């Protein structure tokens, strides 16, 4: 799925651009995956797993598959040409679940607090609201991720469940994952 480029201003006055990822972004995407995985324990991977699981050709294939899909979007935020954040929107296609869409997001730490997460999430919500039959958006966050929870609650998400001990850190610490849902206002 493609997205029409959209510029916006960060809280510090810099200009940012939201756009669909392209095959030429694959190397930047791999760097982004490693960087964000190393900046927080709240993502599902560690940096070394990025090197083990992802390749340049594989990332290009993922980008091309998503761009060709009618049911998935990968949206990136660039600041001065640097990849600052990425989010995904995935529409379910099975009859029993196609009323819901799933979203995921991560922002590079040096860009936290600049409004990127809010801008990306608002675009995903707007796209989901336009999709026939979609009445809710779902996401998960890891216990302790207060920044993410605050963002999601600000945008109207509420906790609707949890997956106990869903995340285990290298030191053996177990964390719950919380499911959040946002009911959509249908146009």
C-alpha positions as CSV (number, residue, x, y, z in Angstrom):
1,X,0.0,0.0,0.0
2,X,1.3,3.4,-0.9
3,X,1.0,6.7,1.1
4,X,1.0,10.2,-0.3
5,X,4.0,12.0,1.0
6,X,3.2,14.4,3.9
7,X,5.5,17.0,5.5
8,X,5.1,18.3,9.0
9,X,7.1,20.3,11.5
10,X,8.7,18.7,14.6
11,X,8.4,20.3,18.0
12,X,11.9,21.7,17.7
13,X,11.0,23.4,14.3
14,X,12.8,21.0,12.0
15,X,10.9,19.7,9.0
16,X,10.0,16.0,8.7
17,X,8.6,13.9,5.9
18,X,6.2,11.0,6.2
19,X,6.4,8.6,3.2
20,X,6.1,5.1,2.0
21,X,9.4,3.1,2.4
22,X,11.0,2.3,-0.9
23,X,13.5,-0.4,-2.0
24,X,16.3,2.3,-1.8
25,X,15.6,2.6,1.9
26,X,16.5,-1.0,2.7
27,X,20.0,-0.3,4.1
28,X,18.6,2.6,6.2
29,X,15.9,0.2,7.4
30,X,18.4,-2.4,8.5
31,X,20.4,0.3,10.4
32,X,17.1,1.6,12.0
33,X,16.2,-1.9,13.1
34,X,19.5,-2.4,14.8
35,X,19.6,1.0,16.4
36,X,16.0,0.9,17.8
37,X,16.5,-2.6,19.1
38,X,19.5,-1.4,21.1
39,X,17.9,1.6,22.5
40,X,15.1,0.0,24.4
41,X,14.0,-3.3,25.9
42,X,10.4,-2.7,24.7
43,X,10.9,-4.0,21.1
44,X,10.7,-7.7,20.3
45,X,14.3,-8.1,19.2
46,X,17.8,-7.5,20.2
47,X,20.3,-5.8,17.8
48,X,22.3,-8.9,17.1
49,X,19.1,-10.7,16.0
50,X,18.7,-8.1,13.3
51,X,22.0,-9.2,11.8
52,X,21.0,-12.9,12.1
53,X,17.6,-12.5,10.6
54,X,17.6,-9.7,8.2
55,X,19.5,-9.2,4.9
56,X,19.6,-6.3,2.4
57,X,17.9,-8.4,-0.2
58,X,15.4,-9.7,2.3
59,X,14.5,-6.1,3.5
60,X,14.1,-5.0,-0.1
61,X,11.7,-8.0,-0.7
62,X,9.7,-7.0,2.5
63,X,9.4,-3.4,1.3
64,X,8.3,-4.4,-2.2
65,X,5.8,-6.9,-0.8
66,X,4.2,-4.4,1.5
67,X,4.1,-1.7,-1.2
68,X,2.3,-4.0,-3.5
69,X,-0.2,-5.1,-0.8
70,X,-3.7,-3.7,-0.5
71,X,-3.7,-4.7,3.2
72,X,-0.4,-3.4,4.6
73,X,1.5,-0.2,4.8
74,X,5.0,0.6,6.0
75,X,5.2,4.4,6.7
76,X,8.5,6.0,7.5
77,X,9.5,9.4,8.9
78,X,12.6,11.1,7.6
79,X,14.3,14.2,9.2
80,X,17.0,15.8,7.0
81,X,17.1,12.6,5.0
82,X,17.6,10.4,8.1
83,X,15.2,7.6,9.0
84,X,13.7,8.7,12.3
85,X,10.8,6.3,12.8
86,X,8.7,3.6,11.1
87,X,5.2,2.4,11.6
88,X,3.1,-0.4,10.1
89,X,-0.6,-0.8,9.5
90,X,-1.9,-4.3,8.8
91,X,-5.5,-4.9,7.8
92,X,-6.8,-8.4,8.7
93,X,-8.3,-10.2,5.8
94,X,-10.1,-13.2,7.4
95,X,-13.9,-12.8,7.7
96,X,-13.9,-13.1,11.5
97,X,-11.1,-10.6,12.0
98,X,-11.3,-8.1,9.1
99,X,-13.1,-5.6,11.3
100,X,-9.8,-4.9,13.0
101,X,-6.4,-3.5,11.9
102,X,-3.1,-3.9,13.7
103,X,-0.4,-1.2,14.1
104,X,3.2,-1.2,15.3
105,X,5.6,1.7,15.7
106,X,9.2,2.6,16.8
107,X,11.0,5.9,16.8
108,X,14.8,6.4,17.0
109,X,15.6,7.6,20.5
110,X,17.2,10.9,19.5
111,X,13.8,11.8,17.9
112,X,11.7,10.9,20.9
113,X,9.5,13.7,22.2
114,X,9.4,15.5,18.8
115,X,5.9,14.5,17.8
116,X,6.9,11.8,15.3
117,X,5.0,9.0,17.0
118,X,1.9,11.1,17.3
119,X,2.1,12.1,13.6
120,X,2.6,8.6,12.4
121,X,-0.1,7.1,14.6
122,X,-2.6,9.8,13.5
123,X,-2.0,8.9,9.8
124,X,-2.5,5.2,10.5
125,X,-5.8,5.9,12.4
126,X,-7.0,8.0,9.6
127,X,-6.3,5.3,7.0
128,X,-8.0,2.7,9.1
129,X,-11.1,4.9,9.5
130,X,-11.4,5.1,5.8
131,X,-11.3,1.4,5.3
132,X,-14.8,-0.2,4.9
133,X,-15.7,-2.6,7.6
134,X,-12.8,-1.7,10.0
135,X,-14.2,-0.7,13.4
136,X,-11.1,-0.9,15.6
137,X,-7.3,-0.7,15.7
138,X,-5.2,-3.0,17.9
139,X,-1.7,-2.9,19.2
140,X,0.5,-4.3,21.9
141,X,3.0,-2.7,24.2
142,X,5.5,-4.2,26.7
143,X,5.0,-3.6,30.4
144,X,7.0,-0.6,31.6
145,X,6.9,1.3,28.3
146,X,5.2,4.3,29.9
147,X,6.0,6.6,26.9
148,X,4.3,4.4,24.4
149,X,1.3,3.8,26.7
150,X,0.9,7.6,27.2
151,X,0.9,8.1,23.4
152,X,-1.6,5.4,22.8
153,X,-3.9,6.6,25.5
154,X,-3.7,10.2,24.3
155,X,-4.9,8.9,20.9
156,X,-7.9,7.1,22.4
157,X,-6.5,3.5,22.9
158,X,-7.5,1.6,26.0
159,X,-6.1,-1.6,27.5
160,X,-8.3,-4.5,26.7
161,X,-6.2,-7.5,27.8
162,X,-2.7,-8.8,28.5
163,X,-0.4,-11.6,27.6
164,X,1.3,-12.7,30.8
165,X,5.1,-13.1,30.7
166,X,5.1,-12.6,26.9
167,X,8.6,-10.9,26.9
168,X,11.7,-12.3,28.5
169,X,14.8,-10.2,28.7
170,X,18.3,-11.6,28.6
171,X,18.6,-11.3,32.3
172,X,15.5,-13.5,32.8
173,X,13.1,-10.7,33.7
174,X,9.6,-11.5,32.5
175,X,7.3,-8.7,31.3
176,X,3.7,-8.7,30.3
177,X,2.5,-7.5,27.0
178,X,-0.7,-5.4,27.0
179,X,-3.2,-5.3,24.3
180,X,-4.8,-1.9,23.5
181,X,-7.7,-1.2,21.2
182,X,-9.1,2.0,19.7
183,X,-12.7,2.1,18.6
184,X,-12.9,4.0,15.3
185,X,-15.4,6.7,14.4
186,X,-16.7,5.6,11.1
187,X,-17.2,8.3,8.5
